[in-house]
Amino acid sequence: MALRVVTQGAEETRSLGEALGGLLGAGDVVTLSGEMGSGKTTLAQGLGRGLDVSEPVCSPTFALVQEYAGRLPVWHLDTYRVASPDELLDLGWAELMQGEGVVLIEWPERIAAALPPARLDISLAGDREERVIELRAEGVRMEDRLAALARRLPESLKNGG
């Protein structure tokens, strides 16, 4: 299942993330792809709001992994600088994949072989004024989450308006 959304401005992108975050559960993996400045962290901020994270969600570029407390643990990874599978293991990958919380992964193409088959892949393109966001669910559970999101979204956001 796939869904295409066009947002106008950062707050609308965060609101989309918040709506989706409210639907996520333990064990869910969400990937965020797009060029620098395409809105990956902005969407992650909204996902954090939807998961009841009270602290600011920021890009984990230098830390590689940020952990947040919300209604579930949230791990936000930036894998842009991950150079080998060993580095991924050093980040606690096996523990993260045990399903106790929600895992958000920026730059997933860098670790494609390690990604779980059931996940929600989100690609973002555009800039602060207008972003095209493609969401693709892999696996029944994520298809259900995406279908629930599609039912909640205003028609003006779906398929570009």
Legacy VTK file of the C-alpha trace (Angstrom):
# vtk DataFile Version 3.0
C-alpha trace
ASCII
DATASET POLYDATA
POINTS 161 float
0.000 0.000 0.000
1.215 3.488 -0.794
0.062 7.025 -0.066
1.236 10.314 -1.546
0.893 13.494 0.510
1.838 17.087 -0.288
2.427 19.388 2.659
2.730 23.161 2.663
5.258 24.324 5.232
7.069 22.712 8.133
4.107 22.713 10.513
1.941 20.762 8.079
4.788 18.231 7.703
5.012 17.947 11.497
1.228 17.504 11.708
1.408 14.617 9.238
4.131 13.052 11.367
2.082 13.570 14.516
-0.947 11.839 12.987
1.227 8.912 11.951
3.082 8.807 15.272
-0.224 8.420 17.083
-0.786 5.182 15.167
2.626 3.602 15.691
3.242 0.775 18.127
6.053 -1.267 19.634
8.210 -2.891 17.001
7.373 -0.448 14.221
10.236 0.679 11.992
9.907 3.842 9.898
12.516 4.857 7.330
12.962 8.450 6.185
14.662 9.036 2.823
15.395 12.271 1.026
18.075 14.796 0.279
19.412 17.082 2.989
16.816 19.709 3.724
13.897 17.639 2.397
12.185 17.452 5.787
13.253 14.140 7.331
13.926 15.644 10.750
10.838 17.862 10.525
8.680 14.768 9.937
10.534 12.977 12.765
9.636 15.872 15.083
5.965 15.299 14.293
6.344 11.552 14.784
7.822 12.341 18.196
4.814 14.516 19.077
2.474 11.705 18.067
4.444 9.317 20.276
4.166 11.743 23.251
7.863 12.639 23.297
8.124 15.783 25.410
11.696 16.810 24.592
12.710 18.338 21.256
13.471 15.802 18.511
16.590 16.834 16.636
18.753 15.363 13.927
20.968 12.559 15.268
23.659 13.305 12.663
26.557 13.551 15.110
25.308 11.165 17.811
24.074 8.627 15.198
21.327 7.505 17.628
19.042 9.625 19.790
16.755 7.937 22.303
13.554 9.589 23.453
11.018 8.675 26.113
7.378 8.811 25.056
4.440 6.431 25.360
6.986 4.001 23.880
10.766 4.282 23.631
11.726 6.033 20.383
15.123 5.532 18.729
16.019 7.992 15.985
18.997 6.909 13.872
21.004 8.724 11.244
22.856 6.067 9.241
24.457 8.450 6.744
27.903 7.904 8.244
27.549 4.172 8.967
30.281 2.569 6.906
29.942 -1.126 7.774
27.606 -3.739 9.294
29.913 -3.836 12.331
29.214 -0.158 12.985
25.494 -0.892 12.869
25.960 -3.618 15.465
27.940 -1.161 17.614
24.874 1.120 17.582
22.844 -1.637 19.272
21.000 -2.682 16.113
20.070 -6.150 17.427
18.514 -4.662 20.563
16.645 -1.995 18.588
15.111 -4.656 16.341
13.709 -6.576 19.335
10.571 -4.482 19.116
10.241 -2.689 22.430
9.784 0.718 20.860
9.627 2.622 17.576
12.722 2.984 15.387
13.064 5.950 13.005
15.879 5.634 10.468
17.203 8.497 8.361
19.314 7.544 5.300
18.063 3.911 5.259
19.590 3.280 1.831
22.978 3.128 3.596
21.870 0.010 5.526
19.324 -1.467 3.111
20.485 -5.065 3.601
19.898 -4.821 7.366
16.389 -3.336 7.253
13.534 -5.522 8.485
11.045 -6.611 5.817
8.062 -5.144 7.711
8.406 -1.372 7.843
7.045 1.941 6.629
9.255 3.612 4.030
8.802 7.364 3.689
10.536 9.412 1.013
10.502 13.191 1.056
11.266 15.663 -1.706
10.903 19.413 -1.982
11.675 22.233 0.386
10.220 24.072 3.382
7.384 25.573 1.344
6.146 22.376 -0.318
7.084 18.768 0.314
5.974 15.692 -1.592
5.903 12.777 0.813
5.519 9.201 -0.424
4.647 6.591 2.186
4.934 2.892 1.324
3.975 0.142 3.743
5.740 -3.207 3.752
3.924 -5.911 5.704
0.346 -6.261 6.926
0.805 -4.382 10.205
2.303 -1.352 8.463
-0.359 -1.505 5.731
-2.968 -1.273 8.499
-1.179 1.722 10.017
-0.986 3.468 6.637
-4.654 2.763 5.870
-5.616 4.260 9.247
-3.512 7.341 8.474
-5.154 7.732 5.057
-8.592 7.712 6.710
-7.544 10.503 9.112
-5.959 12.839 6.583
-7.872 15.694 5.011
-8.448 15.198 1.265
-6.434 18.337 0.557
-3.234 16.546 1.621
-3.759 13.270 -0.238
-2.286 12.840 -3.691
-1.269 16.447 -3.891
-4.610 18.057 -3.225
LINES 1 162
161 0 1 2 3 4 5 6 7 8 9 10 11 12 13 14 15 16 17 18 19 20 21 22 23 24 25 26 27 28 29 30 31 32 33 34 35 36 37 38 39 40 41 42 43 44 45 46 47 48 49 50 51 52 53 54 55 56 57 58 59 60 61 62 63 64 65 66 67 68 69 70 71 72 73 74 75 76 77 78 79 80 81 82 83 84 85 86 87 88 89 90 91 92 93 94 95 96 97 98 99 100 101 102 103 104 105 106 107 108 109 110 111 112 113 114 115 116 117 118 119 120 121 122 123 124 125 126 127 128 129 130 131 132 133 134 135 136 137 138 139 140 141 142 143 144 145 146 147 148 149 150 151 152 153 154 155 156 157 158 159 160
